[in-house]
């Protein structure tokens, strides 16, 4: 168990979480054929340590390119890769010249510890070497009548290409440097340094020069916007009229934020209103339901009454018919009259009270009334 604990302690310095004393930017982009300068910052405890620059992402498989203890150093302007240490500023500076697309990849800036129990402190960055053309500034501006310059940089493979400057949307406005690398007329000068950049200089800006333009090298091109600003105008101010100052209107009160107490009061009021509304809605629902229920009950009662009336009507008529049949069977031939008087018979049970049946016996002249 003790051996496992000691092994864990010995591996802690090699873990990436402990590599935090060397800092640098995580990514750089540069045109092919160009140069790149990268600062590496370190802690004060590493002032006297050796600094190095290598290509790779792990210390064991990192190809060394430059060290501060290398006696063969010539200078950053001549060497492909060089490193310079400034212990006062606590920074080591790496310079890479004439970069190719094959130089793209991960690099490591490290401080050599030289201790078996502690790994080197390192920082990582990813360098991308690209082929193409770009503008140093995508927009340049100047006052009308002044001079202004725009600069475009290109990669190594475009050094021998013809450089052009064109106004966007107007192919006839294109101006080319030609084989000599220079173009000049009364308004503009274009110069190519044949190393990696060319400059477009307007001698005297005019108001109509405001537009989008294209820097072009071979098949590559990049946009640049030129803005011409008008000259400032001076106006004389009358002594009798004081200059107007922009003051905010005094009749408007500044907006005020609601306090917590006000907001809570509004919340309680809103809750009371919601409860009242719910009670009103519930009452309306109860009243409507009761109306519907009463209507349903009344309709059922009316139907039952109609059934009973129909039943009684049929029963009374049937009784009358039975009486008639009985008289016809037991007495002499008679003539039967049904007299419906008063309001007449309407089919209602109450109307049976107004029905009179008259039996006339021919022999006895009797009149039977039922």
HELIX and SHEET records of a PDB file:
HELIX    1   1 UNK A    2  UNK A   12  1                                  11    
HELIX    2   2 UNK A   16  UNK A   18  5                                   3    
HELIX    3   3 UNK A   44  UNK A   46  5                                   3    
HELIX    4   4 UNK A   59  UNK A   61  5                                   3    
HELIX    5   5 UNK A  101  UNK A  103  5                                   3    
HELIX    6   6 UNK A  156  UNK A  158  5                                   3    
HELIX    7   7 UNK A  207  UNK A  209  5                                   3    
HELIX    8   8 UNK A  260  UNK A  330  1                                  71    
HELIX    9   9 UNK A  349  UNK A  354  5                                   6    
SHEET    1   A 4 UNK A  22  UNK A  23  0                                        
SHEET    2   A 4 UNK A  36  UNK A  42 -1                                        
SHEET    3   A 4 UNK A  91  UNK A  96 -1                                        
SHEET    4   A 4 UNK A  81  UNK A  86 -1                                        
SHEET    1   B 5 UNK A  27  UNK A  31  0                                        
SHEET    2   B 5 UNK A 121  UNK A 130  1                                        
SHEET    3   B 5 UNK A 105  UNK A 111 -1                                        
SHEET    4   B 5 UNK A  51  UNK A  55 -1                                        
SHEET    5   B 5 UNK A  63  UNK A  67 -1                                        
SHEET    1   C 5 UNK A 133  UNK A 135  0                                        
SHEET    2   C 5 UNK A 148  UNK A 154 -1                                        
SHEET    3   C 5 UNK A 197  UNK A 202 -1                                        
SHEET    4   C 5 UNK A 188  UNK A 192 -1                                        
SHEET    5   C 5 UNK A 182  UNK A 184 -1                                        
SHEET    1   D 5 UNK A 139  UNK A 143  0                                        
SHEET    2   D 5 UNK A 220  UNK A 229  1                                        
SHEET    3   D 5 UNK A 211  UNK A 217 -1                                        
SHEET    4   D 5 UNK A 163  UNK A 167 -1                                        
SHEET    5   D 5 UNK A 170  UNK A 176 -1                                        
SHEET    1   E 3 UNK A 334  UNK A 340  0                                        
SHEET    2   E 3 UNK A 355  UNK A 361 -1                                        
SHEET    3   E 3 UNK A 367  UNK A 369 -1                                        
END                                                                             
